[in-house]
Amino acid sequence: MGSMTTPLDRRRLGQSEASWSPIGLGTWQFSQGHGLIGRFWPTLTQDYITAIVKATVDGGISWFDTAEAYGRGQSERALAMALETLHVDVDTISIATKWWPLLRSSHHLQHSIGARLQALNQHPIALYQIHQPFARSSIESQMRAMASLLDHGLIKQAGVSNFTASQMVLAHRTLKSCGHALASNQVHYNLLHRNIESNGILANARELGISLIAYSPLAQGLLTGKFHQGTASPRGFRRWSPQFRPEVLRTTAPLIRAMQDLAERYEVEVSQVALNWVITSAGDTVFAIPGASSPKQAAANSKAMGWALTHDEWAMLSDLSTNFR
Ligand SMILES: NC(=O)c1ccc[n+]([C@@H]2O[C@H](COP(=O)([O-])OP(=O)(O)OC[C@H]3O[C@@H](n4cnc5c(N)ncnc54)[C@H](OP(=O)(O)O)[C@@H]3O)[C@@H](O)[C@H]2O)c1
């Protein structure tokens, strides 16, 4: 925890050889209105997506998080197209994607890898994650399928998402018995959602050398302060989210005020304070994947790296957010 970390430095993904920037770009926003999950965010044009990817790479972010579920592969396709348009050297960036397990078996996990690679225009899959724990096959069986993909060089690392501590440990142990290790668990983590600190996920991840990838690190924009300042109001599906109710804005106002003070001190934006809190929260264990709806946001979010809150500042924000809980 706190100021001794160096958040600009790349950090190791799990126990692998890969070292990634502490922040990656979340690309659910690239779904372009396809599929049910993909309708959550406004539709972005391919040119605009390419501009977001450019701002991301220019800002020193070295990896992207996507998924089959984001627009039924549309996010993967849009990302791959942007990288091609920008002539980004495939060796300089990494892509993490996810398999959607609901009503599917580990057989599907193994045999649909070609479709994922096709959606990514054959860009290597640096990290392949199981999107959530509900599948027709056991975790052991899914991990044996992952091990086979690793053995055949079809993916570089295996991860999970939304797994509980015990599911994560079981996934790790099964991969270990196949000669591999679990690289990561992608989980909901931000200043207002800190369950992983008390439910065993963070403790087990640290002990076993598993990286955690924090999704919704800005609480879908709430932790940018713009809704508190009244400079924005929630659009689309967020209008119905309990997180954006007036009483939540009221209760979280002291936290946002403290973040604004720190933002002024460091000459950064409130969003960068929120992201810095996440990536300095547990040494090198936690990565963050903010999504961006514009190139400006992507550029701003990359500036959450390269500096660190002091331990006291980190603890003060933690206290204020604990009070909220
Ligand atoms: N594994 C899972 O189950 C799971 C679940 C959720 C998300 N994810 C991943 O995590 C990524 C991020 O999570 P998320 O998209 O839910 O939430 P988030 O990163 O907390 O919030 C992203 C949204 O916040 C706003 N924003 C971002 N940067 C900003 C800035 N600098 N200033 C002002 N507003 C800013 C933008 O929306 P507006 O401009 O429209 O306000 C943006 O679309 C996703 O893209 C996805 O890759 C994974």
The ligand as a MOL file (V3000), in Angstrom:
LIG
                    3D

  0  0  0     0  0            999 V3000
M  V30 BEGIN CTAB
M  V30 COUNTS 48 52 0 0 0
M  V30 BEGIN ATOM
M  V30 1 N -14.7780 -8.3150 -16.1370 0
M  V30 2 C -15.9320 -7.6990 -15.9950 0
M  V30 3 O -16.9490 -8.2750 -15.5940 0
M  V30 4 C -15.9930 -6.2320 -16.3180 0
M  V30 5 C -17.0960 -5.4520 -15.9150 0
M  V30 6 C -17.1030 -4.0900 -16.2140 0
M  V30 7 C -16.0310 -3.5350 -16.9230 0
M  V30 8 N -14.9770 -4.3150 -17.3240 0 CHG=1
M  V30 9 C -13.8010 -3.7280 -18.0490 0
M  V30 10 O -13.3620 -2.5990 -17.3250 0
M  V30 11 C -13.3220 -1.4530 -18.1750 0
M  V30 12 C -13.6240 -0.2200 -17.3570 0
M  V30 13 O -14.8150 -0.3330 -16.5980 0
M  V30 14 P -16.1060 0.5620 -16.9060 0
M  V30 15 O -16.1150 0.9570 -18.3120 0
M  V30 16 O -17.2710 -0.1940 -16.3450 0 CHG=-1
M  V30 17 O -15.9610 1.8280 -15.9390 0
M  V30 18 P -14.8880 2.9960 -15.6740 0
M  V30 19 O -13.6230 2.6980 -16.3270 0
M  V30 20 O -14.9030 3.1920 -14.2130 0
M  V30 21 O -15.6030 4.2600 -16.3440 0
M  V30 22 C -15.4800 4.5080 -17.7230 0
M  V30 23 C -16.3140 5.7280 -18.1200 0
M  V30 24 O -16.0330 6.8380 -17.2650 0
M  V30 25 C -15.9950 8.0480 -18.0210 0
M  V30 26 N -14.5870 8.5390 -17.9770 0
M  V30 27 C -13.4580 7.8160 -18.1640 0
M  V30 28 N -12.3690 8.5940 -18.0330 0
M  V30 29 C -12.7980 9.8310 -17.7500 0
M  V30 30 C -12.1410 11.0720 -17.5100 0
M  V30 31 N -10.8130 11.1610 -17.5030 0
M  V30 32 N -12.9130 12.1620 -17.2510 0
M  V30 33 C -14.2610 12.0860 -17.2350 0
M  V30 34 N -14.9470 10.9390 -17.4790 0
M  V30 35 C -14.2270 9.8180 -17.7280 0
M  V30 36 C -16.4190 7.6850 -19.4460 0
M  V30 37 O -17.8330 7.7470 -19.5890 0
M  V30 38 P -18.6560 9.0800 -20.0190 0
M  V30 39 O -17.7370 9.9980 -20.7500 0
M  V30 40 O -19.7830 8.5650 -20.8350 0
M  V30 41 O -19.1240 9.6590 -18.7010 0
M  V30 42 C -16.0010 6.2270 -19.5310 0
M  V30 43 O -16.6980 5.5210 -20.5080 0
M  V30 44 C -14.3320 -1.7620 -19.2870 0
M  V30 45 O -14.0800 -1.0300 -20.4680 0
M  V30 46 C -14.1000 -3.2430 -19.4590 0
M  V30 47 O -12.9610 -3.4630 -20.2900 0
M  V30 48 C -14.9410 -5.6460 -17.0030 0
M  V30 END ATOM
M  V30 BEGIN BOND
M  V30 1 1 1 2
M  V30 2 2 2 3
M  V30 3 1 2 4
M  V30 4 1 4 5
M  V30 5 2 4 48
M  V30 6 2 5 6
M  V30 7 1 6 7
M  V30 8 2 7 8
M  V30 9 1 8 9
M  V30 10 1 8 48
M  V30 11 1 9 10
M  V30 12 1 9 46
M  V30 13 1 10 11
M  V30 14 1 11 12
M  V30 15 1 11 44
M  V30 16 1 12 13
M  V30 17 1 13 14
M  V30 18 2 14 15
M  V30 19 1 14 16
M  V30 20 1 14 17
M  V30 21 1 17 18
M  V30 22 2 18 19
M  V30 23 1 18 20
M  V30 24 1 18 21
M  V30 25 1 21 22
M  V30 26 1 22 23
M  V30 27 1 23 24
M  V30 28 1 23 42
M  V30 29 1 24 25
M  V30 30 1 25 26
M  V30 31 1 25 36
M  V30 32 1 26 27
M  V30 33 1 26 35
M  V30 34 2 27 28
M  V30 35 1 28 29
M  V30 36 1 29 30
M  V30 37 2 29 35
M  V30 38 1 30 31
M  V30 39 2 30 32
M  V30 40 1 32 33
M  V30 41 2 33 34
M  V30 42 1 34 35
M  V30 43 1 36 37
M  V30 44 1 36 42
M  V30 45 1 37 38
M  V30 46 2 38 39
M  V30 47 1 38 40
M  V30 48 1 38 41
M  V30 49 1 42 43
M  V30 50 1 44 45
M  V30 51 1 44 46
M  V30 52 1 46 47
M  V30 END BOND
M  V30 END CTAB
M  END
